[in-house]
Amino acid sequence: MSSAALQRALTERADLRPLPEQAQVLLLSVDAPPRLGAHLRAVHDVACELVAWIRANYAAVAVDEEAVLFGAATHDIGKVIHPDELSGPGSAHEQDGYLLLREHGVSAELARFARTHASWTEDGIGVDDLLVSLADKIWKGKRVPDLEQLIVQRLAAADGSEPWQAFMVLDDELTRIAADADRRLAFQANYPIAI
């Protein structure tokens, strides 16, 4: 039975977009901690902004919007199994999150974001994975130059622009998104770590 606090984290605040229905159902079925629900909603909201920005500015970049948004909405679901990683460091939630999603019938293609959101330098990481990783950082105003450079390379390659041009445009967008980090952090902090 899901907690009232988790229900609120998934539905309150009309200024944050709702999670995809499948992600909401999953979080409720595994009794996710309310703080995790709030975190996933904040990251998902930023992922929505990033995808819309890519579509408007870099239409040549092939982005699977549905996959990115589902990935952002579930990337940390393994913290249900490792709740200590909600308030401290750790990476055990990544593989276990992937397995948890697979056990709940999520395809490997969508479940992968639980593993890849912190592994952007590995081989085979696509732009969709990079966008989920970026959303997971910039939601709280954290800038990661190596990650951003990988995205800049993809943007520049897709439209033939110079990397410095793609960097300038991306930097402006990330600065805009990061300016609202305090609001998202306050939203997450309103919800308890434990059910």
Solvent accessible surface area in square Angstrom, and as a share of the most:
residue,aa,sasa,rsa
1,M,213,0.95
2,S,26,0.17
3,S,21,0.14
4,A,70,0.54
5,A,15,0.12
6,L,0,0.00
7,Q,76,0.34
8,R,106,0.39
9,A,0,0.00
10,L,2,0.01
11,T,91,0.53
12,E,72,0.32
13,R,78,0.28
14,A,111,0.86
15,D,77,0.40
16,L,2,0.01
17,R,102,0.37
18,P,91,0.57
19,L,6,0.03
20,P,40,0.25
21,E,138,0.62
22,Q,87,0.39
23,A,0,0.00
24,Q,39,0.17
25,V,87,0.50
26,L,12,0.06
27,L,0,0.00
28,L,47,0.23
29,S,71,0.46
30,V,24,0.14
31,D,45,0.23
32,A,0,0.00
33,P,11,0.07
34,P,0,0.00
35,R,51,0.18
36,L,0,0.00
37,G,0,0.00
38,A,0,0.00
39,H,20,0.09
40,L,0,0.00
41,R,5,0.02
42,A,0,0.00
43,V,0,0.00
44,H,7,0.03
45,D,2,0.01
46,V,0,0.00
47,A,0,0.00
48,C,19,0.12
49,E,28,0.12
50,L,1,0.01
51,V,2,0.01
52,A,60,0.47
53,W,26,0.09
54,I,1,0.01
55,R,109,0.40
56,A,86,0.67
57,N,72,0.37
58,Y,12,0.05
59,A,87,0.67
60,A,69,0.54
61,V,9,0.05
62,A,90,0.69
63,V,14,0.08
64,D,73,0.38
65,E,72,0.32
66,E,140,0.63
67,A,4,0.03
68,V,0,0.00
69,L,26,0.13
70,F,7,0.03
71,G,0,0.00
72,A,0,0.00
73,A,0,0.00
74,T,0,0.00
75,H,0,0.00
76,D,5,0.02
77,I,1,0.00
78,G,0,0.00
79,K,29,0.12
80,V,36,0.21
81,I,85,0.43
82,H,40,0.18
83,P,65,0.41
84,D,100,0.52
85,E,13,0.06
86,L,30,0.15
87,S,86,0.56
88,G,30,0.29
89,P,137,0.86
90,G,43,0.41
91,S,71,0.46
92,A,49,0.38
93,H,9,0.04
94,E,27,0.12
95,Q,81,0.36
96,D,39,0.20
97,G,0,0.00
98,Y,28,0.11
99,L,81,0.40
100,L,18,0.09
101,L,1,0.00
102,R,105,0.38
103,E,137,0.61
104,H,80,0.36
105,G,65,0.62
106,V,1,0.01
107,S,53,0.34
108,A,47,0.36
109,E,109,0.49
110,L,40,0.20
111,A,0,0.00
112,R,41,0.15
113,F,1,0.00
114,A,0,0.00
115,R,94,0.34
116,T,18,0.11
117,H,8,0.04
118,A,51,0.40
119,S,22,0.14
120,W,42,0.15
121,T,110,0.64
122,E,106,0.48
123,D,147,0.76
124,G,83,0.80
125,I,16,0.08
126,G,25,0.24
127,V,18,0.10
128,D,19,0.10
129,D,4,0.02
130,L,1,0.00
131,L,2,0.01
132,V,0,0.00
133,S,0,0.00
134,L,1,0.01
135,A,0,0.00
136,D,18,0.09
137,K,39,0.17
138,I,0,0.00
139,W,9,0.03
140,K,80,0.34
141,G,28,0.27
142,K,97,0.41
143,R,81,0.30
144,V,22,0.13
145,P,101,0.63
146,D,102,0.53
147,L,0,0.00
148,E,10,0.04
149,Q,79,0.35
150,L,48,0.24
151,I,0,0.00
152,V,1,0.00
153,Q,91,0.40
154,R,92,0.33
155,L,0,0.00
156,A,7,0.05
157,A,86,0.67
158,A,38,0.29
159,D,75,0.39
160,G,68,0.66
161,S,32,0.21
162,E,92,0.41
163,P,65,0.41
164,W,160,0.56
165,Q,73,0.32
166,A,0,0.00
167,F,85,0.35
168,M,109,0.49
169,V,58,0.33
170,L,3,0.01
171,D,41,0.21
172,D,100,0.52
173,E,16,0.07
174,L,0,0.00
175,T,75,0.44
176,R,130,0.48
177,I,2,0.01
178,A,24,0.18
179,A,88,0.68
180,D,51,0.27
181,A,7,0.05
182,D,114,0.59
183,R,69,0.25
184,R,1,0.01
185,L,67,0.33
186,A,56,0.43
187,F,3,0.01
188,Q,33,0.15
189,A,67,0.52
190,N,111,0.57
191,Y,11,0.04
192,P,64,0.40
193,I,55,0.28
194,A,71,0.55
195,I,117,0.59
